[in-house]
Amino acid sequence: MDQMDIRERLGVRPIINVSGTMTALGASIVVPEAVAATAAILNQFVEVDDLQRKASRVIARLCDTEAGFVTASCAAAMSICVAAAMTGSDLFAIERLPDAAGLKDEVIIQSGHMVAYGAPVEQSIRLVGGRVVPVGQATATRAYQVKGAISERTAAAMFVVSHHTVQYGMMGLEAFCAAMHERSIPVIVDAASEYDLRRFLKAGADAVCYSSHKFLGGPTGGIVAGRKDFVRAAYLQNRGIGRGMKVGKEGVVGTIAALEAWETRDHAGIRARETAALLHWRDVLSGRPGVTTKIVPDPTDNPLDRLELWLDPDAAHITAWDLADRLASGPRPVIIRDHEIELGYFLMDPCNLHPGEAEVVGVRLAEELDRALASNTVIASPISERGLRKTQALMSWPD
Ligand SMILES: *Cc1c(COP(=O)(O)O)cnc(C)c1O
């Protein structure tokens, strides 16, 4: 990077993101087309309904559906879609939410989909006055449970596509949509991090919610795409509960630009660069005592591989979580993907690297593993304390 790094001026740490498109780390690298479009609109006026009409056409084309719009985030898109299922296009009901008296307000969701992405999925339902109706058990959903959960008060069903959800025993989207559509219940899909803009609508979803700032490399925003009457009812929520989830003109324009760039992006070239990073890290790690690596595909079929790094603490002299914490310290902090780190491994995600960063990550891995190996004792802090430490740090914010 030749320009001055703004992070230095702000006094925040210049992290290298090997974790993924995480809100807590600044989501993704915004593509140049979206950066330019965002800057170009910021000091201009525009009729926002008309701008959103343009966004609708671009979203409809890319998602091969009828309509769409941009909102503040995928989480906002989910809440707004639930509200739409409750109120339809009734402006009076829209202004009344979250008071749902007299409205259908139940939202069916598989228990194994009730995960957290940084906030609980089901809170996006409760936020607008919806009532969560979990179906099945954490690890299994049967068709009779889904059908049995439908009542006169069912407004919608929500389906979550994410590595966070239970990856077995769940009802698939097609069967889930078929069961709901038998009773004319719309299905809302949370596909925040998914690359495929068409698959879920094709499988029967009435509306799909994406993040602008994840794989698309747009500014912070969310996308609703789907059936026109449903999308319209969702858009109308901007006159009500959606107001606090407002997206600015720059978010709409930036999302349009990111979607258009997605169409012409060199996906194969990006994949090749990501693979080169994974192979480089694997080379750096190969033959090191107590270190095992494996290149693994994305669990929800996104065209993205990651490197799994397992540690045998006795041989490597360090646990996976202590290595992660050490990588995250010092002048070039490297943040890895640690969702299941208590099992003794972490993942390294190559999709948010600037040129040269993969090599820096390789150097940091070697440094910290060499240092651990040279230590006379095994570096093994209790994993439970790691969680407590993180909570304590949060609870003392802003200090
Ligand atoms: C990231 C994520 C969200 C939230 O998306 P935002 O656009 O950041 O609000 C919702 N669901 C899943 C599965 C996610 O991964």
PDBQT file of the ligand as one rigid body, heavy atoms in Angstrom, charges set to zero:
ROOT
HETATM    1  C1  LIG A 401     -23.294 -12.158   8.601  1.00  0.00    +0.000 C 
HETATM    2  C2  LIG A 401     -24.540 -12.885   8.759  1.00  0.00    +0.000 A 
HETATM    3  C3  LIG A 401     -25.728 -12.207   9.019  1.00  0.00    +0.000 A 
HETATM    4  C4  LIG A 401     -25.763 -10.731   9.271  1.00  0.00    +0.000 C 
HETATM    5  O1  LIG A 401     -25.405 -10.021   8.145  1.00  0.00    +0.000 OA
HETATM    6  P1  LIG A 401     -25.181  -8.451   8.260  1.00  0.00    +0.000 P 
HETATM    7  O2  LIG A 401     -25.291  -7.991   6.841  1.00  0.00    +0.000 OA
HETATM    8  O3  LIG A 401     -23.820  -8.245   8.806  1.00  0.00    +0.000 OA
HETATM    9  O4  LIG A 401     -26.249  -7.918   9.120  1.00  0.00    +0.000 OA
HETATM   10  C5  LIG A 401     -26.899 -12.914   9.093  1.00  0.00    +0.000 A 
HETATM   11  N1  LIG A 401     -26.906 -14.243   8.930  1.00  0.00    +0.000 NA
HETATM   12  C6  LIG A 401     -25.784 -14.939   8.679  1.00  0.00    +0.000 A 
HETATM   13  C7  LIG A 401     -25.872 -16.414   8.502  1.00  0.00    +0.000 C 
HETATM   14  C8  LIG A 401     -24.560 -14.284   8.587  1.00  0.00    +0.000 A 
HETATM   15  O5  LIG A 401     -23.442 -14.963   8.344  1.00  0.00    +0.000 OA
ENDROOT
TORSDOF 0
